[in-house]
Amino acid sequence: MMIVIKIRMMKKQKVLRECKNNLLLLRLSLQEKITLTEGVRKLSNEGLSAFVKLVQNQCPSAFEDLDAEKVQVRVDLLDRNTYDSLTVLVNKFISSSY
């Protein structure tokens, strides 16, 4: 399975329109998004599967199926709670692989 992680800087006005029900999204910094992306690149297949399931369950708006073997996760659409859960998951899988 291949995961495409998309980090996009959005204008604050657009973010506010897209996230009026979830202002926690504004709390993710660019560095947090980059750190998460770098962690995902180190995951095993098992870790990637867990990552995808968590995004699908907690923040489906950030998830997109591109084809049978490829999905996209839009980090800029993750809310704070999902981000925190994903960070814990990524760190758990990375530390268990060493």
Salt bridges, closest charged atoms under 4 A:
GLU32 OE2 - ARG80 NH1 3.08
ASP76 OD2 - ARG8 NH2 3.87
ASP76 OD2 - ARG74 NH2 3.07
ASP84 OD1 - ARG80 NH1 3.43
